[in-house]
Amino acid sequence: MVMVRPCFRSIIPLLIILPSSLFTPSSSSLHPNALSKGLSISVDHEHDNLVSPNGLFTAGFYKVGINAYCFSIWFTEPQAKNENPTVVWMANRDTPINGKHSKLSLHDDGNLVLEDADQSTVWSTQTKSTNGSLSLKLEDTGNLVLHQLNGIPCMLWQSFDYPTDTLLPDQLFTKDSQLVSSRSRSNFSSGFFRLYFENNNVLSLLYNGPEITSVYWPPPFLKTWEAGRSTFNNSRIAKLDSEGKFNSSDEFGFFVSDFGIRRSRIMKLDSDGNIRVYSLVGRKKWEVQWQAFSNPCKIHGVCGANSLCTYSQEHGRKCECVHGYKKKNQSDWAYGCEPKFKPCEQGEEDYIQLHHVEFYGYDMRFLQNRTLEACKQDCLNDCNCKGFQFKFDTNFYNCYLKNLLYNGYQLGFEHSTYIKLPKNLVSSFQQALVNEIDPTPVVPNI
């Protein structure tokens, strides 16, 4: 019973100051820190929430759209004016519930159940308890814990075992855990990026897009030991501690730039596929203290297929379609670009040269010690070939023929990529380059 005493202590003053209209037999308002067996939290009551004893975290129904809510945990205070609080966990991110008559209930059998307005079960902990009292409590750490209270408290379930896109300090990340990014800053549904322990025991980042899947961190072109990782472990566990030190069982680790300063922190897999550690500075602003990628264009899939990613400190990341292609979904770069032409059906073809551009992966063939003309001819003879990279490796010029154009970026690559296009599109590309270098003077009207 020790773990539920703080909740009961806080009931007395609340009974004095809150209006009696708030208290109903099914409401959790009597239990601001904990929910007992047989009680519910209703979406109909905006302030029908659980609050951690230190007041830092709140658990309740978070609005994610028009008449759409998710049961969530968030930092109680917004970090800036006119901004929403920072969400750290969601139970039903991909199946929001109705804004009327939906509820979270702690059933007598020990199951915590989220029901939609039609009483259908959207989410549950799938726990069981045959005897003793039950308590669902939001702890100071931001962990939502379901306890069975008969003699020594027994934990039945905790939110820390099922992270969404965020890790909190001292929250263990295990072989059974994963972080899945949101689709965007405003769309909380599951996105295309995932942090998890790979089968080789290495903590990895995966792009799981609409059409392709690829691991992009640690860098896939490096061997495990070259990336400073070890496969020789069997624990598969990682943790960010409260002072800002991160350790993983594959020997990956780091210290955040404000290490040692006592601040609220989160480790988050953002919607752009980058994993970052943020600290709350002055209780007003989340500031990045560490990130896996300084150049976001190295993250796979950020601009989709047949596209090129460029990045600068001043303008940030920018996506654009390769010449001859057009954006597939005007509101979402994840779907990339599609050709304006029908491959192999528009007569003669030629190449445009993209300087210092790499398209990582998806090599259909590797041809060693070839001339540029030989590479061009080999690609022309294959309808599946979209282009090739031509580069000098140690002693030879080699070409890497591509059957897909993914992960294109223009920064820090010494060589060129040649894109195969119908000759009319090659001509328009060359003319655009001429106009860019030597634009025709504009004669003003007199």
C-alpha positions as CSV (number, residue, x, y, z in Angstrom):
1,M,0.0,0.0,0.0
2,V,3.0,2.3,0.3
3,M,3.0,3.3,-3.4
4,V,-0.6,4.6,-3.4
5,R,-0.4,6.6,-0.2
6,P,0.7,9.9,-1.9
7,C,-2.4,9.8,-4.1
8,F,-4.7,9.5,-1.1
9,R,-3.0,12.3,0.8
10,S,-3.7,14.7,-2.0
11,I,-7.5,14.0,-2.0
12,I,-8.4,16.0,1.0
13,P,-7.6,19.5,-0.2
14,L,-9.0,18.8,-3.6
15,L,-12.4,17.9,-2.1
16,I,-12.5,21.3,-0.6
17,I,-11.6,23.5,-3.6
18,L,-13.1,21.6,-6.5
19,P,-16.8,22.0,-7.4
20,S,-19.0,19.0,-6.6
21,S,-20.3,18.8,-10.2
22,L,-16.9,17.3,-11.2
23,F,-17.3,14.1,-9.1
24,T,-19.1,11.2,-10.6
25,P,-18.9,7.5,-9.7
26,S,-17.0,6.7,-12.9
27,S,-14.7,9.7,-12.8
28,S,-11.0,9.7,-11.9
29,S,-11.2,13.2,-10.5
30,L,-11.1,11.8,-7.0
31,H,-7.7,10.3,-7.8
32,P,-5.5,12.9,-9.4
33,N,-2.4,10.7,-9.3
34,A,-3.9,7.2,-9.6
35,L,-6.9,5.3,-11.1
36,S,-8.4,2.5,-9.0
37,K,-10.2,-0.6,-10.0
38,G,-13.7,0.0,-11.6
39,L,-13.0,3.7,-12.3
40,S,-12.6,5.5,-15.7
41,I,-11.1,8.6,-17.3
42,S,-13.6,10.1,-19.7
43,V,-12.7,12.1,-22.8
44,D,-15.8,14.2,-22.2
45,H,-14.1,15.9,-19.2
46,E,-11.1,18.0,-20.3
47,H,-9.4,18.0,-16.9
48,D,-10.2,14.3,-16.1
49,N,-6.5,13.4,-16.1
50,L,-3.8,11.8,-14.0
51,V,-0.9,14.0,-12.8
52,S,2.4,12.9,-11.5
53,P,3.1,13.8,-7.9
54,N,5.7,16.3,-8.9
55,G,3.3,17.9,-11.4
56,L,5.7,17.5,-14.3
57,F,3.7,15.0,-16.3
58,T,0.0,14.6,-17.2
59,A,-1.8,11.6,-18.6
60,G,-5.1,12.0,-20.4
61,F,-6.8,12.5,-23.7
62,Y,-4.8,14.5,-26.1
63,K,-6.5,16.1,-29.1
64,V,-4.8,15.0,-32.4
65,G,-7.4,16.2,-34.9
66,I,-11.0,17.3,-35.3
67,N,-13.0,15.1,-32.9
68,A,-10.0,12.8,-32.6
69,Y,-8.1,12.0,-29.4
70,C,-5.3,9.7,-28.2
71,F,-4.7,8.6,-24.6
72,S,-1.3,10.1,-24.0
73,I,1.4,11.3,-21.5
74,W,2.8,14.8,-21.9
75,F,4.8,17.5,-20.1
76,T,2.1,19.3,-18.1
77,E,3.3,22.8,-19.0
78,P,3.7,24.0,-22.6
79,Q,7.2,25.1,-23.3
80,A,6.2,28.2,-25.3
81,K,3.2,30.4,-25.7
82,N,0.6,29.2,-28.2
83,E,2.3,25.8,-28.5
84,N,0.9,22.5,-27.4
85,P,2.5,20.5,-24.6
86,T,5.3,18.0,-25.5
87,V,3.9,14.5,-25.9
88,V,6.1,11.6,-24.8
89,W,3.8,8.6,-25.1
90,M,0.6,7.5,-26.9
91,A,-1.5,4.4,-26.5
92,N,-3.5,4.6,-29.7
93,R,-1.5,6.8,-32.1
94,D,-2.8,5.0,-35.2
95,T,-6.5,4.6,-34.1
96,P,-7.7,7.9,-32.5
97,I,-11.0,7.8,-30.6
98,N,-14.1,9.9,-30.7
99,G,-14.2,13.1,-28.7
100,K,-17.5,12.1,-27.1
101,H,-18.3,9.1,-24.8
102,S,-14.9,7.5,-25.1
103,K,-13.1,6.4,-22.0
104,L,-10.2,4.6,-20.4
105,S,-11.3,2.1,-17.8
106,L,-9.5,-0.1,-15.2
107,H,-11.7,-3.2,-15.2
108,D,-12.2,-5.5,-12.3
109,D,-10.3,-8.3,-14.0
110,G,-7.1,-6.2,-14.1
111,N,-7.3,-5.1,-17.8
112,L,-6.8,-1.4,-18.6
113,V,-9.1,-0.8,-21.6
114,L,-9.5,2.2,-24.0
115,E,-13.0,2.2,-25.5
116,D,-14.3,4.3,-28.3
117,A,-17.7,5.9,-28.3
118,D,-19.4,2.7,-29.6
119,Q,-17.8,0.8,-26.7
120,S,-15.4,-1.1,-29.1
121,T,-12.0,-1.8,-27.6
122,V,-9.3,0.3,-29.3
123,W,-6.4,-0.6,-27.1
124,S,-5.7,-2.5,-23.9
125,T,-2.9,-3.7,-21.7
126,Q,-4.2,-7.3,-21.8
127,T,-3.4,-7.8,-18.2
128,K,-5.2,-9.9,-15.6
129,S,-5.5,-9.8,-11.8
130,T,-7.5,-12.4,-9.9
131,N,-7.3,-10.7,-6.4
132,G,-6.2,-7.6,-4.6
133,S,-6.8,-4.0,-5.3
134,L,-5.4,-2.3,-8.4
135,S,-3.9,1.1,-9.0
136,L,-2.9,2.9,-12.2
137,K,-0.4,5.6,-11.3
138,L,1.6,8.2,-13.2
139,E,5.0,8.4,-11.6
140,D,7.4,11.4,-11.4
141,T,9.5,9.8,-14.2
142,G,6.7,10.0,-16.7
143,N,6.1,6.2,-16.4
144,L,2.5,5.1,-16.3
145,V,2.4,2.0,-14.1
146,L,-0.4,-0.5,-13.3
147,H,0.1,-2.2,-9.9
148,Q,-1.6,-5.0,-8.2
149,L,-1.8,-4.2,-4.5
150,N,-2.1,-7.2,-2.3
151,G,0.7,-7.3,0.3
152,I,3.9,-6.5,-1.7
153,P,3.0,-4.3,-4.8
154,C,3.3,-6.2,-8.1
155,M,3.7,-4.4,-11.4
156,L,1.4,-5.7,-14.1
157,W,2.2,-3.2,-16.9
158,Q,4.2,0.0,-17.5
159,S,4.3,2.5,-20.4
160,F,8.1,2.5,-20.3
161,D,8.0,-1.0,-21.9
162,Y,6.1,0.3,-24.9
163,P,7.7,3.6,-26.0
164,T,6.2,5.6,-28.9
165,D,8.8,7.9,-30.5
166,T,10.4,9.2,-27.2
167,L,12.6,7.9,-24.4
168,L,12.7,9.6,-21.0
169,P,15.7,9.5,-18.7
170,D,16.4,6.1,-17.1
171,Q,13.8,4.5,-19.3
172,L,15.3,1.2,-20.5
173,F,15.4,0.5,-24.2
174,T,15.6,-3.3,-24.8
175,K,15.5,-6.0,-27.5
176,D,11.7,-5.8,-27.3
177,S,11.6,-2.0,-27.6
178,Q,11.4,0.2,-30.6
179,L,10.9,3.9,-31.3
180,V,8.7,4.7,-34.3
181,S,8.7,8.3,-35.7
182,S,5.6,10.3,-36.3
183,R,4.5,11.2,-39.8
184,S,5.1,14.9,-39.2
185,R,5.2,17.4,-36.4
186,S,1.4,17.7,-36.5
187,N,0.5,14.1,-37.5
188,F,1.2,11.7,-34.6
189,S,0.5,8.5,-36.5
190,S,3.3,6.0,-37.1
191,G,5.9,7.3,-39.6
192,F,8.6,5.6,-41.7
193,F,11.6,5.6,-39.3
194,R,12.4,3.1,-36.6
195,L,15.0,2.7,-33.9
196,Y,15.5,-0.9,-32.7
197,F,18.1,-3.5,-31.9
198,E,19.0,-5.5,-35.1
199,N,19.4,-9.2,-34.9
200,N,23.1,-8.7,-34.8
201,N,22.7,-6.9,-31.5
202,V,23.5,-3.5,-33.0
203,L,21.3,-0.5,-32.2
204,S,20.1,0.6,-35.6
205,L,17.9,3.1,-37.5
206,L,15.7,1.8,-40.3
207,Y,13.8,3.5,-43.0
208,N,10.6,1.5,-43.7
209,G,9.0,3.5,-46.5
210,P,6.0,3.1,-48.8
211,E,8.1,1.2,-51.3
212,I,11.5,0.3,-49.8
213,T,13.2,-0.6,-46.6
214,S,16.9,0.1,-45.6
215,V,19.1,0.4,-42.5
216,Y,20.9,3.8,-42.5
217,W,22.5,4.0,-39.1
218,P,25.2,3.0,-38.3
219,P,26.4,3.8,-41.8
220,P,25.7,0.7,-43.9
221,F,28.9,1.0,-45.9
222,L,30.9,0.5,-42.7
223,K,31.7,-2.8,-41.1
224,T,30.3,-3.1,-37.5
225,W,33.7,-2.5,-35.8
226,E,34.5,0.4,-38.2
227,A,31.4,2.1,-36.8
228,G,32.5,1.5,-33.3
229,R,29.9,-1.1,-32.5
230,S,30.1,-4.7,-31.2
231,T,27.9,-7.6,-32.0
232,F,29.3,-9.6,-29.2
233,N,26.7,-9.0,-26.5
234,N,23.5,-10.7,-25.5
235,S,21.8,-8.1,-23.3
236,R,20.6,-5.7,-26.0
237,I,19.9,-2.8,-23.7
238,A,20.4,1.0,-23.8
239,K,19.6,3.9,-21.6
240,L,19.9,7.7,-21.4
241,D,20.5,8.7,-17.8
242,S,19.3,11.8,-16.0
243,E,22.7,13.6,-16.4
244,G,22.8,13.1,-20.2
245,K,24.9,10.0,-20.7
246,F,23.8,7.4,-23.2
247,N,25.1,3.9,-23.1
248,S,24.2,0.9,-25.3
249,S,25.3,-2.7,-25.0
250,D,26.7,-2.7,-28.5
251,E,29.4,-0.2,-27.1
252,F,27.8,2.9,-28.7
253,G,27.6,5.8,-26.3
254,F,27.8,9.6,-26.0
255,F,27.5,12.5,-23.6
256,V,25.1,15.3,-24.4
257,S,26.6,18.8,-24.8
258,D,25.0,20.0,-21.5
259,F,26.0,16.8,-19.6
260,G,25.8,17.1,-15.8
261,I,23.2,19.9,-15.7
262,R,20.0,18.8,-14.1
263,R,17.3,19.4,-16.7
264,S,14.3,17.7,-18.2
265,R,15.5,15.7,-21.2
266,I,14.0,13.5,-23.9
267,M,15.5,11.3,-26.6
268,K,13.3,11.4,-29.6
269,L,13.2,9.8,-33.1
270,D,11.9,12.8,-35.1
271,S,9.7,12.7,-38.1
272,D,12.7,13.5,-40.4
273,G,14.4,10.2,-39.3
274,N,17.0,11.9,-37.1
275,I,17.3,10.8,-33.5
276,R,18.0,13.7,-31.1
277,V,18.4,14.4,-27.4
278,Y,16.7,17.6,-26.3
279,S,17.0,19.5,-23.0
280,L,14.5,21.9,-21.6
281,V,16.5,25.1,-21.1
282,G,15.0,27.6,-18.7
283,R,11.7,25.7,-18.8
284,K,10.9,27.6,-22.0
285,K,12.6,25.9,-25.0
286,W,13.7,22.4,-26.0
287,E,17.2,22.6,-27.4
288,V,19.1,19.9,-29.3
289,Q,22.1,18.7,-27.2
290,W,23.0,15.7,-29.5
291,Q,21.9,14.3,-32.8
292,A,22.9,11.2,-34.9
293,F,23.1,13.2,-38.2
294,S,24.5,16.7,-38.7
295,N,23.5,16.4,-42.4
296,P,19.9,15.2,-42.6
297,C,20.4,14.4,-46.3
298,K,22.3,11.3,-45.3
299,I,19.1,9.9,-43.8
300,H,17.5,7.4,-46.1
301,G,14.2,8.1,-47.8
302,V,13.9,11.7,-46.7
303,C,12.9,12.9,-50.2
304,G,11.6,9.7,-51.6
305,A,12.5,8.1,-55.0
306,N,14.0,10.0,-58.0
307,S,14.8,13.0,-55.9
308,L,17.8,15.0,-54.7
309,C,18.3,16.3,-51.2
310,T,20.5,19.4,-50.5
311,Y,21.3,20.9,-47.2
312,S,22.8,24.1,-45.8
313,Q,23.0,25.6,-42.3
314,E,21.2,28.7,-43.6
315,H,18.3,27.1,-45.4
316,G,18.1,23.7,-43.9
317,R,17.1,20.6,-45.9
318,K,15.6,21.0,-49.4
319,C,14.1,18.3,-51.7
320,E,13.7,18.5,-55.4
321,C,12.9,16.1,-58.2
322,V,15.6,14.9,-60.6
323,H,15.2,16.5,-64.1
324,G,12.6,14.6,-66.1
325,Y,10.6,13.6,-63.0
326,K,7.7,15.3,-61.1
327,K,6.6,15.2,-57.5
328,K,4.2,12.2,-56.9
329,N,2.4,13.6,-53.9
330,Q,2.3,17.4,-53.6
331,S,1.9,17.4,-49.8
332,D,4.4,14.6,-48.9
333,W,8.0,14.1,-50.1
334,A,8.1,10.6,-48.7
335,Y,6.5,9.4,-51.9
336,G,9.2,11.0,-54.0
337,C,9.0,11.7,-57.7
338,E,7.7,9.8,-60.8
339,P,8.9,10.0,-64.4
340,K,7.4,12.4,-66.9
341,F,8.2,9.9,-69.6
342,K,7.6,6.1,-70.2
343,P,11.0,4.4,-69.8
344,C,12.2,2.4,-72.8
345,E,9.2,3.7,-74.9
346,Q,10.3,7.1,-76.1
347,G,13.0,6.4,-78.6
348,E,16.6,7.3,-78.2
349,E,18.1,8.0,-74.8
350,D,21.1,9.8,-73.4
351,Y,22.4,11.1,-70.0
352,I,22.5,14.1,-67.9
353,Q,25.5,14.5,-65.6
354,L,24.9,15.4,-61.9
355,H,28.1,16.6,-60.4
356,H,29.0,15.6,-56.8
357,V,25.7,13.7,-56.5
358,E,25.4,10.2,-54.9
359,F,22.4,7.9,-54.9
360,Y,23.2,5.4,-52.1
361,G,22.3,1.8,-52.6
362,Y,20.3,-0.2,-55.2
363,D,23.2,-1.1,-57.4
364,M,22.0,-3.7,-60.0
365,R,25.5,-4.3,-61.3
366,F,29.1,-3.3,-60.6
367,L,31.4,-3.0,-63.5
368,Q,35.1,-2.7,-62.8
369,N,37.8,-1.0,-64.9
370,R,35.4,0.5,-67.5
371,T,35.5,3.6,-69.5
372,L,32.7,6.2,-69.2
373,E,31.4,5.2,-72.7
374,A,31.3,1.5,-71.8
375,C,29.2,2.3,-68.7
376,K,26.8,4.4,-70.7
377,Q,26.3,1.7,-73.3
378,D,25.8,-1.0,-70.7
379,C,23.0,1.1,-69.1
380,L,21.5,2.0,-72.4
381,N,21.2,-1.7,-73.2
382,D,19.2,-2.5,-70.1
383,C,15.7,-1.1,-69.7
384,N,15.9,-1.5,-65.9
385,C,18.9,0.7,-65.6
386,K,17.9,4.3,-64.4
387,G,21.5,5.6,-64.4
388,F,24.9,5.0,-62.9
389,Q,27.7,6.4,-60.7
390,F,31.1,6.6,-62.3
391,K,34.0,6.8,-59.9
392,F,37.7,6.1,-59.4
393,D,38.3,3.4,-56.9
394,T,42.0,2.9,-56.0
395,N,43.3,1.7,-59.4
396,F,40.3,1.7,-61.7
397,Y,37.4,3.7,-62.9
398,N,34.3,1.7,-62.0
399,C,30.6,2.1,-62.7
400,Y,27.7,1.2,-60.4
401,L,24.5,0.7,-62.4
402,K,21.3,1.7,-60.6
403,N,17.8,0.1,-61.0
404,L,16.4,2.6,-58.4
405,L,17.3,6.2,-57.7
406,Y,17.0,6.5,-53.9
407,N,18.8,8.4,-51.2
408,G,20.1,11.1,-53.6
409,Y,22.1,13.9,-52.0
410,Q,24.5,16.6,-53.2
411,L,27.2,17.3,-50.6
412,G,30.6,15.8,-49.9
413,F,30.6,13.4,-52.8
414,E,33.6,13.7,-55.2
415,H,32.1,11.9,-58.2
416,S,29.2,12.2,-60.6
417,T,25.9,10.4,-61.3
418,Y,24.6,10.0,-64.8
419,I,20.8,9.8,-65.2
420,K,19.3,8.1,-68.3
421,L,16.5,10.2,-69.9
422,P,14.9,10.5,-73.4
423,K,17.0,12.8,-75.6
424,N,14.4,15.6,-75.6
425,L,14.7,15.9,-71.8
426,V,18.5,15.8,-71.9
427,S,18.3,18.7,-74.3
428,S,16.0,20.7,-72.1
429,F,18.4,20.1,-69.1
430,Q,21.4,21.3,-71.1
431,Q,19.5,24.4,-72.2
432,A,18.5,25.1,-68.6
433,L,22.2,25.0,-67.6
434,V,23.1,27.4,-70.4
435,N,20.4,29.8,-69.3
436,E,21.6,29.6,-65.7
437,I,25.2,30.3,-66.6
438,D,24.6,33.0,-69.3
439,P,21.0,34.3,-68.9
440,T,19.6,36.4,-71.8
441,P,19.4,40.1,-70.8
442,V,15.9,41.4,-70.1
443,V,15.2,44.4,-72.3
444,P,12.8,46.8,-70.6
445,N,9.7,48.0,-72.3
446,I,9.9,51.7,-73.4
